[in-house]
Structures are given as structure tokens and as C-alpha cells.
Amino acid sequence: MWKEFKNFIMTGNVIDLAVAVILAGAVGLVVSGFVNDIMMPIVGHFAGGMDFADMKVILSEAVMAADGTVEKPESAIRYGAWINTIINLIIVGFVLFMIVKSYNKVRAPKPEPAPSGPSQEELLAEIRDLLKKQ
């Protein structure tokens, strides 16, 4: 069983999958940074200066102690962070679409050459055979 597992792990598909998962995590961080640090400030600027990450519906206010520490944290629905996540998803989907489209274009099978017709010798032999039959 151990040998079979070792053979399975060492196949190219499993290693390719592991590399893809690690790379996807890194790409996810880059895209999150792009959305949060570049796209959302631009969108916020055109939306009147609002920051989507701060948008929320407060269900219950935070309770503060006399010394300024938080006794009970705020309970809120953070729909702005969710909007950031949706924009993140759209960008990741678009990037993956472009990668797959490029990959398919590169890997597209080359058209097979058109089948060539019979050679002149074959045509002449066929005509000769037809004439012999008559």
C-alpha cells in the first residue's frame, strides 16, 4: 500500500496539482492586493469618496468600558467587504479566462492537410482498367 501511495504521489498530475494550488494562493494574494489597494480606491473616488470596506449595517453597537477598552465588540453586517470580495472574484475569473483562452489558442491542434487525390498514375491505371472491362 505504501509503494502504491508513493507511486501515486510521484506522478506528474499530483505534483502539477500541488504547484497549481500554491500558485493559486499567491495569485489570490496579488489579486486581493490589487482590488483592495488599487481598484477600490478608484471606485470609491468615483462613488463620492466612500470606502467600500467600511460599509456596514450595525446590528448592535460596541460596549466600551470606562477605561476605553471594549467590553462587547460591535456586531455588524459588513457588506462593503463582501462587495470587495465580489470584485475580487470577477477579476480572478477574468484573469483565469484570459489564461485559459491563451492556452487553448497555443495548444489548438494544427489542421490536418487536406487528403490529396489520386496521383496521375493511379488515375491512368483506373482509366485503363475501365477500358479493359468494356
KALINQUI-V896530 format. One record per residue. N is the residue number from 0. RES is the residue in three letters. PHI is phi in radians with two decimals (NA if undefined). PSI is psi in whole degrees, 0 to 359 (* if undefined). NEAR is the number of other ideal C-beta (glycine too) atoms within 8 Angstrom. Layout:
n=<N,N>
res=<RES,RES>
phi=<PHI,PHI>
psi=<PSI,PSI>
near=<NEAR,NEAR>
This chain:
n=<0,1,2,3,4,5,6,7,8,9,10,11,12,13,14,15,16,17,18,19,20,21,22,23,24,25,26,27,28,29,30,31,32,33,34,35,36,37,38,39,40,41,42,43,44,45,46,47,48,49,50,51,52,53,54,55,56,57,58,59,60,61,62,63,64,65,66,67,68,69,70,71,72,73,74,75,76,77,78,79,80,81,82,83,84,85,86,87,88,89,90,91,92,93,94,95,96,97,98,99,100,101,102,103,104,105,106,107,108,109,110,111,112,113,114,115,116,117,118,119,120,121,122,123,124,125,126,127,128,129,130,131,132,133>
res=<MET,TRP,LYS,GLU,PHE,LYS,ASN,PHE,ILE,MET,THR,GLY,ASN,VAL,ILE,ASP,LEU,ALA,VAL,ALA,VAL,ILE,LEU,ALA,GLY,ALA,VAL,GLY,LEU,VAL,VAL,SER,GLY,PHE,VAL,ASN,ASP,ILE,MET,MET,PRO,ILE,VAL,GLY,HIS,PHE,ALA,GLY,GLY,MET,ASP,PHE,ALA,ASP,MET,LYS,VAL,ILE,LEU,SER,GLU,ALA,VAL,MET,ALA,ALA,ASP,GLY,THR,VAL,GLU,LYS,PRO,GLU,SER,ALA,ILE,ARG,TYR,GLY,ALA,TRP,ILE,ASN,THR,ILE,ILE,ASN,LEU,ILE,ILE,VAL,GLY,PHE,VAL,LEU,PHE,MET,ILE,VAL,LYS,SER,TYR,ASN,LYS,VAL,ARG,ALA,PRO,LYS,PRO,GLU,PRO,ALA,PRO,SER,GLY,PRO,SER,GLN,GLU,GLU,LEU,LEU,ALA,GLU,ILE,ARG,ASP,LEU,LEU,LYS,LYS,GLN>
phi=<NA,-1.09,-1.13,-1.12,-1.11,-1.07,-1.09,-1.14,-1.17,-1.48,-1.24,-1.09,-1.10,-1.19,-1.16,-1.06,-1.12,-1.09,-1.11,-1.10,-1.14,-1.13,-1.13,-1.10,-1.09,-1.16,-1.11,-1.05,-1.14,-1.12,-1.16,-1.06,-1.10,-1.08,-1.14,-1.27,-1.74,-2.06,-1.22,-1.16,-1.09,-1.17,-1.09,-1.09,-1.07,-1.35,-1.71,1.62,1.49,-1.46,-1.84,-1.08,-1.09,-1.58,-1.33,-2.83,-1.95,-1.46,-1.51,-2.56,-1.17,-1.25,-1.80,-1.81,-1.43,-1.10,-1.51,1.64,-1.49,-1.51,-1.46,-2.35,-1.22,-1.14,-1.94,-2.57,-1.63,-1.65,-1.29,-1.16,-1.12,-1.15,-1.09,-1.04,-1.14,-1.12,-1.11,-1.02,-1.07,-1.12,-1.17,-1.07,-1.06,-1.16,-1.09,-1.11,-1.04,-1.16,-1.14,-1.14,-1.10,-1.13,-1.08,-1.13,-1.19,-1.23,-1.55,-1.04,-1.15,-1.30,-1.10,-1.26,-1.12,-1.08,-1.10,-1.36,-1.29,-1.14,-1.27,-1.10,-1.13,-1.16,-1.11,-1.14,-1.15,-1.15,-1.10,-1.03,-1.12,-1.13,-1.18,-1.15,-1.20,-1.46>
psi=<320,318,319,319,317,316,321,314,325,1,156,325,317,318,319,318,318,316,319,319,316,317,322,321,317,317,322,319,319,316,319,316,320,314,310,324,340,305,312,323,324,314,317,322,314,347,19,21,10,150,117,327,334,357,130,161,117,122,319,134,156,144,122,143,169,331,4,0,157,120,316,120,160,143,119,152,113,77,339,318,325,321,318,319,320,317,320,314,318,318,315,316,319,316,315,321,315,322,313,320,317,318,315,326,320,320,5,135,142,138,138,144,146,139,130,148,179,150,170,323,320,319,317,321,322,317,317,315,321,320,325,324,335,*>
near=<4,5,6,7,8,8,8,8,7,7,8,5,6,10,9,8,8,8,8,8,8,8,8,8,8,8,10,9,8,8,12,9,9,10,13,10,7,9,10,14,9,8,10,11,7,6,8,4,5,8,9,13,9,7,10,9,6,8,6,6,5,7,7,7,8,3,4,5,6,8,6,6,5,7,6,8,6,8,9,12,9,8,10,13,8,8,12,11,8,8,12,11,8,8,10,8,8,8,8,8,8,8,8,8,7,6,6,6,4,4,4,4,5,4,4,4,4,5,6,5,6,8,9,8,8,9,8,8,8,8,7,6,5,4>
